[in-house]
């Protein structure tokens, strides 16, 4: 990690220094410093006074007047540098006043006025904020009501964001027409990036509470506005095709309900980085980066607790380094990792950052006494492990223990190192310090416990070293070999994450990997899951159960972490890769995942991945996000519905096929899935019978359809379904219609005959008894013990005729 050296004075004010010291003195109204694009000039403003200084040389030139405020106490609202290749030096200075007047100056052997122009079209307009984007000026102006009476309900929505081209020439300025970016809006602070303009809501008390929950991003080249609430992960874009769509209320139409539930933006200070992102500092001291698509990334937390309104925070990026000054303390932070490079306590309170063109390894500061430089240097290689790596161990341990702690006190790295309660990070740091830079030497000075742990971790350490070596190869490889190195690097990273806990950070990291290296991520996924086709052309996967669980991720895991800033679960990432590189495999992959789920989780278990949303619906959600819909996507939707084998999904696919009038496929699906369950068979047959009653498209397939008729359906049931779905006509039906699409008794006759001739359920109840050779059972022989008494008594009765009729048995024949 880079280290910052001592502050070194590189320039000193030899003339006009007293004026500069006065403008930069602490206390009172804060001063503003605007370096020129070439770094050779400075314009310093404090209140209504402006001073210009030339950095190269000992001369500090004034702008030919001190710019005393006019009688209305009007103060400049913006100091800008419009750029143009048509003027000497390529830039000019624009001073924009509150009433819309812009004075342009250029430096040619001294400061000379170029021209004064009026930006606003209305005489009563007031400029609230202004920024410059190349040759375009963008500002937010207040337009009071024409009748002079302000409506309390509309007072907060009388602002307008405008843009206007400002073409610089050697002898003057040419203004373009005014473009209305947004009208009937609240007050916004505009900040220009190279290709976008950020609009932050101005703090206007409770009147703007409803509109201070989001920010806007204007994309001039695409004529598009993006509404973004970064903390909630919400972003919505709209193309401005006409001036009516620039209305603020119409822009928010459709998002009011969602935005009203959000908390207001927490913004204390802001700036634009040299890469075009928005830097925000919250009132709690959290520094974050907001990209032009509305995504937000936390970078660093400033010390000192909540920030008061009078606390000034200076922000500036120098390459990959973020510099922040707060209360005389300079923080240098690595933007990519969010790690603190160094913290310096300054002896001066009033400090401003200056441009340092072409010098990303140095920072320049403007103070009352001159310009100071702060250079970076790489630490000398020593026998110890890299300090940043050891710090990573303790920082990761802090987060791990803090998540599992019941205490409200915050755990810091210093407490972790000195406390002695947690030995795991101490042991790992000691092992790293003794092993990473001693690849061929035995680890000396380690405790016996640490030495045993080192032998256990040797494979992991070798993997880490090989990964670091691979990263070095990627950086120094020729362009022809970069792709192969990247594929190998992505495969190792995906495999590493899949064998660790998929928490919020790892899931966001996987999202960035899949977005930055889609092809390499697809190959890495195939390798980790061991996806391939067998000899029968079926997709098989030989991944371990642990990897499968990471891929699927239950609702309590990834799906709860997803949704913030566009982060999606890993299963959806893999499905999107299938759609992009191997769409034919996606249904088979979903079927494989369902097979694994059925073996690993109980049916309808809320702990499993299908506890809330079935896997096939999650895959359908990925398919629905495609910007363009085609016939291939319709076929993919069918396959995803059918591969689930769920009754509702099968019926949905059947209705989709009917809507597409693909009758051959309808019959094939009905014949295949009717065998899954009697209930699904009945639903499928009833659906097709209803279609058969409405048109004649299924007539060629009746020989296949009629055998699908469920056993419990009677002729009465069939006629009821047919009569309910017969097409209604305006005229009275006639016996012999000229139209050939009417249903006739002759078309239904084969089905009705099949149902009538089929044995009824009551007959089947006695089928076994009727076929039995011993029914009815033979009567035992009649024995007469006293024949004389029988002769004397009643006359012998004739034998009862035996019948095999079940009805006779039911009626109770006697013997």
N, C-alpha and C positions, 0 to 999 in steps of 0.2 A: 504494500500500500504506500502511496506517496506520503511524504512528510513536508511540512511547510518550514521554510527557513525564517531568519529574523527579518524584521521590517528594515528596508533600506531606502533612504531618500534619493530620488533620481532627478528631481527638478525642484527649484526654489524660485519663488516670486521675487524678482528684483525691482520691479516697478509696479505700482498700483497694488502692492500687497496690502496696504492698509485698507483699501476698499474691499478686498477679498476677505480679509480677516473680519471686517465688520459684517459682511453678508453671511459668513460661516460661523459667526459667534453663537454659542449655545443660548437657549432661552428665546422666548418670543415666538413669532411665526416661523415655521420651518422653511429653510431655503431649498431651492430646486437647482440641480446641476444637470446641464444637458451637453454632453460631449458631441462634437461634430462627427460625421461618419468616418472621416479620415483620421480622427484622433488629434488633429492639430489645433483645434479651437475648443474653448469652453464658454458656455453661456450660463451665468449664474443669476437666478432671480430670487428676490426676497420682497414680498409685497408688490409694490408697483415699480421697484427699481430693478434695472437689468444692467449687467456688466458683462462684457465679452473679453476674453483673454486668448492670446495666442500662445500655445504651448511651446513651440519651437522658437527659441529666441528669448530675449529678456524683455521684450515689449509687451505690455498689457494694454490693449486698445479698448477704449470705450465705444459704445454704439452711437457716438456723436451726440447723445443726449442721455440724460439720466432717467428719462421716462417717468416723470412725476405723474402721479395719478390725476386724472381730470377732476372736474368739480363733482361729478357723480360718484367719485371714489371707485371708478371702474378699474378692475385689475385684470391682467391677462389670464386666460384660462388654459392656454396651451402654448408650449414652445416646441416647434416641430422642425424637421428637416426633410422637406420634399426633395426627391431625387429625380434627376433627369440627365441623360447624356448630352443634351443640347446646350448646357451651360458650362462655363469653365469650372472645373473642380467636380462637377456632377451633382451638386447639391446647393440648396439655398436655405436660409433661416426664415421661418414663418412664425410670427407672433400673432396669435389669435386672441381677440378681445371678446368680452362677454356679449357685446351687442352685435357680433357677427363680422366685425371688421378684421381682416387679416393683412398684416404688413409683412412684405417679403424683402429680405436683405440678402446680399451676397458679398463675399469677401474677394476683392480684387485690389491688391495694394491698399487695403483698408476696407472697412465696412461701408457699403454703399446701398442706398435704398433702390429696390428694383421696381416695386409697384404695390399699391394698396387696393384690395378688392373686397367686395361684400359677399359673404358666403350665403347668408340667409336672404330669402325672398321677401319676408315680412319685416316691416320696420319695428314692430314690437317684439320680435322674437329674441330669445335669450339663449346663448350657447351655454350648456351645462358641462359638456365634456367633449373633447376632440382628440383625434389621433390621426396619424399619417401612415399610409400604406403605399410606398413608392410614389407615384404621381396621383394618388387618390387621397382626398381628405374625407374622413368620416366623423360626423359629430352628432350629438344629441342636443336638440334645441327644444325650448319650451315655447309653445304657441298659445298665448292667452286668448280667451274668447273674444270675438269681434265686438260684442255688445258691452264688454267690460264687466259683466256679471258672471261670476264663477259659480258653477253648480257644485254643491258639496259632494255629490256622488260621482262627478266626472272630473273633479279637480286633479286627482292623481293620474288621470289618463289624458293629459293634454300635451304630452311630449311626443316628439317625432325624431326618428333616427334617419339622417340623410347622408348621402355620399355625393361627391362632386370631383370630377377630374380637374387637376391643376397642372397644366402643361407649361413648363418653364422654358423661356427663350432668352436669348442674350439681352434683348432690350425690353422685355416685359413678361407678362403672364397671360395665358389664355385659359379662361374658365370653361368647363364643359357644363352640360345641363345638370340640374339637380335630380338625383335618383332617390326616391322614397324607399328606404329599406323597411321601415316599420312606422306606422302612425297609430294615433290613439293609444299610446303606450305610457307606462310609468317612466320615471327618470332612470336612465341607464348610464353607467360609466363604460366608455368604449376603450378597448385596448387592442392595438393592431399587432397581428402576427404576420409573417411573410405572405401567407395565402388566406388567412382567415381573420375575422374580427370578433373578439369576445365582447359580450355585453353583460356586465355585472349590475344587478339592481343596486341603486343608490340607497343609502340608509336614510329613510324619510319618516321614521317613526311608525306608528300603528297604521297610518293610512296606506302604507305600502306593504303591510304584513302579509297580505294574500299573494302579492306578486314577488316577494323576496325569497321564495322557496326554490327558485330555479334560475339558471342563467341561459343566455342565448348565444349561439355561434352562427355568424353569417359567413357563408361561403360565396364570395362574389363570382368566382369563375363558374360555379354551378347554379347560381341564382337560387340558393337554398338556405333555409333557416333551420337550425337544430335547437330544440328545447331539451335541456339536460338538467337533471337533478343528480349530480354525481354521487352523493352519499347514499341515495336510494337505488342507484343502478338504473335510473330511468333516462331514456334518450328517445326522442321522436323527431324526425326530419320532415320538412315539407318544402316542395319546390314552389317558388313564387312565380307563377306563370302570368299573373296580371296584378295590377295595382290593388284590386279589391282584396286579394289574398294577403296583402301586407298589413291588413288590419290586425291589431294585437289580439282582440277578442276572438276573431275568426281563427287566428293561429292556434289558440288554446282550446278551440271547440273540440270536444271529444276527449280531452285530458283533464278537464276541470275537476272531476271527481277524484282522480288519482292524485293530482297535485295538491288538492286541498287538504289531504291527509298527511302531507309531508311536513317536516319541520323546516323553519326558515334556514337559509344558508348562513353558516357561521364563518364570516370573512372579516378579518381584522386588517390585513394588508394583502396586496396582490402585485404581480409583475408578470411580464412575458419573458420566457427564456429565449436564448439564442436559437433554440431548435423549434420555436413556434408553439410551445405548450404554455399553459397558464399556471403560474405558481401562486398558491393560496396559503395564507397563514391564518389559522383560526384564533379565536380569542383565548383558547387554551394553550396556544403555542405550537400546534401541530402543523407542520409544513407538508403540503401535498401537491401533486402535479395533476392537472386536468388536461387530457388530450382533446383534440378538436372533435372527436366523435363522442365526447361526453364521459369517457371513462376516467376514473380517478385512481391515483396510486399514492399511498402514504410514503413519505420519504424520511422525515425526521421530526423529533419533538424538541423544541427549544426549552431551555431551563427557565425557571422563574415563575412558574404557575400562570394563572390567568393574566392576560395582557389588558391594561387599561387603554382607553381611547387615546390618551396623550402619549403613550409609548410608540415610538417610531421604529419600524422594522425595515431595514434596507435589504433588498434581495437582488442578487445578480448571479448569472451562470457564466462560468468560464470553461467551455468544453464540457467535460463530464463532472466538473466540480461546482457545487452550489455554495455560494458565500452568503451568509446572513450576519447582519450587525444588529444587535439589540442591547441597549443600555451599556454601550462601551465594550461589548464582548463580541469578538469575531468568531463565528462558527464556520468551519470548512467541512463540507459533507460530500461524500461520493453519491451522485444522483442515482447511479445504477444499483448500488447495494444498500444505500441509506446509512452507511457507516460514517461515524465522525472521524474525519482525518485529523483535525486538530482544533483546539479552542484556544484563542489568544485574547488576553485582556489588554485593551488598548488604553493609552494614556489620554487620548482625546475623545470627546463625546460626539462632536459633529464630524461625521465621516461619510464620504460619498464614493461610490464605485465609478471607475473610469473604464472606457473601452481600451482593450489591449489587442489590436488587430494582429493576427498571426502568432500570438503568444498565449497558447492555452495553458502553459505551465507556469503562468505568473498572474498575479492579481495586482491591480493598481488602485490606490486609495488617494482621494483628495482630502486634505485637511486644511486647517488655518495657515499652516506654515509651508505647505508645498505638496508635492506628489511623492508618494511612497510606493515601493514595490515589494511584493511578497512572492518569492519563488518556491517552486516545489522541487524536491529531489527524492530519488528512490533510495531506500535504506540499503546500507551495505550488507552484502551477503555474509552471514555468520553461521556458526554451527547450530544456532537455535532455529526452531521452526519459524515460519512467517508469523509476526505478531497478529496479523489480522485473522489468521486461521485459529490461533489460540483464543482470540477474542470471540470468534464465531462460536466456539465450543461453549463458552460461558454465557453468551447471549442466548443461544438456543436452549441451554439449560435453564436460564431465567424464565423464558417463555413456557417451557415444559412444566417446571415446578409451579409457576404462577397459576397456570390453568387448573392445576390439581390442588391448589392450596385453599383452605377455608378462611385464611386470614385476609383482612382488608388491606394490610400494609403491603407496599410495593417492594418486590424483591429486585435488587440491583446486582450488577456484576461485582461491585466492591464487597457487598454483603456476602455474596456467594464465595468469593475468594477467601474472606477472613472468617466466615462463620464456622467452617469445619463440619457443619451438619450434613452437607452433601459432598460425598467423596467421589462420585462418578465423574463429574466434569474435571475435578482436580487430577484424577488418575488419567483421564484421556488427554488432558493438556500436557501432563508430564510425558506420556508416551509419545505424543506428537513431537515434543521438543527434543526427544532423544533418538527419534527414528527417521523422520522424514529427510533430514540432511545427513544421515549416516547410513546410506543404503547398503554399503559393503562392510560396515563395522558393527560389532556386537553392541547392544545397548548397555552402556556402563552407567553406574550411579542410580539405577532404578531399584526400587524395593522389590523384594521377592514376589509380592502379590502383583505388582505392576509388570514384572518380567513374564510371569505366567499369562497375564492378560495380553501382553504384547505378542506372545507366541500364538495365542488364540486369534488375535486380530491381524495376523500377518497377511492373510489373503485379502482382507478388506483394505489394508494399507497399500498393498500392491495394486489393487483395483483403482484406488484413489490416485496413486502416482501415475498409472497408465492413462487415466482420464485427464490428468493435468498435462501429461506429455502430448496427448492427442489434441488438447486445446491449443497448445503451443504450435503444433504442426498446422492446425487450421489457420492460425494467424500468419504464419510464415510460408504457407504453401502457395505455389503458383496457381493462377486462376483455373487451369485445366484440372487440378487435383482437389480443388476446394470442395466440389460437390461430393466426392467419395468420402473425404474426411468428415464432412458435415453429416452424411448418412450414418457413418459409424458413431459419431458423437451423439447424434439424436437417439440411435438405438441404445447406446449405453445409458443415456439419461432416462429414456422411457422405461427401460428395464429396472433402473435404480428406483424410480418413483413407484413402479408397480410392486416392488418388493419392500416398500416402506408404507407408513400410514398415509392414506390419502386425506390429508386435512385441507383446510381452506387454502393455505399457501401453495401446497403441492398441486392442488386442482387448478388454481389460477396459473401456475407455472406450466402445467400440461396444456392448458388452453393456449398459452402464448407459443409453446413449441409447435402445436398442431397448426396454428395460424401462420407462423413464420416459416416452417419447413414442412408443408403438407405432404409432399411425396416421401420425404425421409421418415416422417412420422407414420405414414401408411406402411412402409416397409418394416419399420420397427415394431408396429403392432402385429403384423403377420409373423414376425420372428418370435415375439414374446408369447403369443398365443399358439404358435406352431400350427398355423392354418394352412391346409393343403387339401387337394382333391385326391380321393382314393381311386382305385381302379374302376369303380363303378360311376365315377364322376360326382360322387357325393362329397360335400365339404366336411372335413373332420378337424378337430382341434385337440391338441394334446397338452393343453395348459394345466398347471397344477390347480387344485381347489383354492389355494390362497390367491392366486392371480385372478381366477374367475370371480372371487368375491370382491376384489378391488375393481374389476371391470364393471360388474353389475352395480354394486353399491346400493344398499338399501335406502329407503326413504329417510331413515334416521341419520344417514351418513352424508353421502354426496348431495342428495337432492335438497337437504336443508342448507348446505353450504353454497349451492348454486343459485343463480339468479342475480347475484350482485355483480354489477359492472359487466354484464354480458357473459359471465362464467357459466358454462354448462357442464353437466356430469360427464364422466369418462365414457359411459355407454353411448351417449349422444355424439360425443366426439368421434368414436369409432364408427358409428353408423354413418356419419357425414363423410368419413374417409371411404367407406364402402361405396356410397353413392357417387363419389367423385372418381374413384379409381377402379372399382370392381362392383358395379351395381347388381350384377346377376347373383352375386354371392350374398347379398344382404338378407333375403328371406331365409336362406339356409343358416346364416349366422344367428338370426333371431330364433330359429327353431332349435339350434344348438344351445343357446342360452336358456330357452324354456326347458329343455331336457335337464340341464344342470340344476335349474331352480327346482324342478320337481323332485330331484334326488336330494337336494340340500335343505330345503325348507318345506314345512308342512303347507298343505293347500290353504290359501287365503291367509297365510301368516302375515301379520303386520310388520314383523321384523324383516321379512324378505323384500326383494326388489319389486315384487308385484303386490305388495301390501296396499298400495294406493293406486298406482298407475300400472297397468299391464305393460309388458315389454314391447308388445307389438304396437301399442298406442304410443309409446315413447319413440319407436322407430318411425311411425307415421307422423309424429310431430316434427322430426328432422326432415322428412320428405316435404312437409307443408311449408317449411321455411325457404324452399327454393324460390328464386325470384321469377323464373319462367316455368310454366307448366306445359307438358307435352304428352303425347300418347304413351310414351315410354313410362312416364310417371304414373299414368292411370293403371298400366299393367303392373307396375311395382306396388301400387296400393292394393291391388287385388291379391297379389302374391303374399303381401304382408298380412292381410286379413285372413287368408286361407291357411297360411302356415301356422297361425295361432291355434287352429282347430277349436276355438271357442264358439259356442252356438251363436251368440250375438254377432261375432265377427263374420262367421260363415254366412249368416242371413244378410248382413250388410254387404258382403261381397256379392251375394246372389242378386240383391236389389240393384247394385251397381251394374252388374252384367245385364240385367233386364233393361235398365235405363240406357245402356249402350247398344241394346238390341243384338247382343252376341249370343244367339240362341243355341248354337252348337256347344259353346262353352258353358252355358246355363245348364244344359242337360248333363254335361260331363261332371260339373260340380255337384249337381243334385244326386247323380248316381253314386258318386264317390263318398259324399259326406252323409248320405242318408243311413249309412251303415253304422255311424258313430253311436247314435242313441235313438230309441223310439220317439222321444219327444221332438228331437231335431228332425227326424224323418217326417213326422206329422206336420211340423211347421213348413218344411220345404215343399211337401206335396200340396198343402193348402195354398201356399203362395203361387205355385205353378198352376194349380187348378183355377185360381182366380184369373191368372193371365190367359189361360186357355179359354175362359168364358168371354174375354174381351176382344180377342183377335184370333187370327188363323195362322200365326207365325209358328206355333208349336205343333201344328198338325203333322208335319213329317216325323215328329219324334214321339208319337203316342205309344208306339210299341215299346219304347224304353221307359216312358213315364208311368204307364198304367201298372207295371209290376211294382212300382214304388208305393202304391197305395197302402196305407197302414191297415192292419187287420181290424182295428176297432172302428174304422169308418164304415158306416152303413150307407145304403143307397139314399136314405133320407138326408143324411149329413152331406153327401155329395151334392144333391139337388139344392140344399140350402145355400151352400157356398156358391154354386153357379148362379142362382137367382139373385144373390146379393151383389154380384159383380158383373152382371150383364150390362152392357153399355146402354145408356138411356138415349132414346130418340125423341125428336119433337113430334113426329107423326105417329098415328096409331099403327101398331104392327100388323102386317098382312101375312097371310099364310105362305105366299111364295114371293119373296123379295128378290129384286134384281141385284142387290148387293151380295157379294160373295163372302162377306166377313161375318155373317151371322152364325150363331151357334144353333145347330139342329140336334134333334133327338138321335139322328143317325150317327152323329159324331160321338155322342156320349154312350151309345148302345154297347160298344165293347167293354167300357169301364163298368157300366151298370150290370151287364151280364156276369162280368168277372166277380163283382161284389155279391150278387145274388146267388151265384153257384158256389161261392165259397162257403164251407161249413160254418154254421153259426156258433157262437160261443157256448150256448147251452148244449148243443150236440157234442162239442168237444169235451164237455164235462163228463159225459157218459161213454166217451169213445173207448176208454180202456175197459169199462165194464161190459160193453156190448161185444167186444172182441174176445172176452174171456170164455173159455170152453165150459167153465163150471158155473155159468149164470143162467137161470137162477140155481141155487144149490139144491141138490136132490133131497127130497123129504125122507126122513128115516122110515123104515118099514113099520107098519101099524101092527102092534101085538095085542091079542085078545087073551087075557089070562083066564077069563071065565066065559067060554063060548056058550054055555047053556044059558047064562044070564043074558047074554047078548041076543040069543034066539028068542028068549021069552020077552025081552024088552022091545025097545024100538027097533024098527026094521033097519037093517044096515043101509047106510047112505051110500050113494054112488060116489066114486072117486072124483076129486076136483080136477078140472082140466088145468094143466100147467101152461102158462103163457109166458112168452119171452118179451112181452111188451113192457117197456119202462113205465108207461102210463098205468098199466094194470098194477104194477108194483107200487106206484105212488098212491093209487086209490086204495091199497090195502087188501089184497087178496088173502083169503084165509085158507088154511089147510084143513 
